[in-house]
Amino acid sequence: MSDLTDLYQAVILDHNKRPRNRGRLPTATRVASGDNPTCGDNCTVYLRMEGDRIAEISFDGSGCAISQASASFMTTQVKGRTADEATARFAEFKDIVTTGRQPEDFSEVAAFAGVHAFPARIKCATLSWHAAIDALKQPDQPLQS
């Protein structure tokens, strides 16, 4: 295995073992969930917006290493961004996982390029992103206890 492949696997394993922004966000004003019945993945994304900007984001759920690592990675990529910027990030991520295209700059997103070789895993990798985009389309409302 190449050093780069090892590095990419390490990125995914790190996000899976030590997820960023995991757990229910008590101050969330938008929530959306997604399920992948094919492999049992599920993910709920919690957002707190300040105007059009994602002030806070978290996720919760269960599933394979790819889905959980992708959810963790997604939160680091969209926090602090506007809805339009987050949507653009998702479009870039989706292109990378469906085509295997390597991004021009070295970044953690490159770790997910190998997903394209496993078409069934594309849904795993994009599940949390779809939930985040769905949450962005909702109006603000306090999280129900």
Summary of the structure (lengths in Angstrom):
residues: 145
radius of gyration: 14.6
end to end distance: 47.6
largest distance: 48.3
contacts: 469
relative contact order: 0.21
helix: 51%
strand: 20%
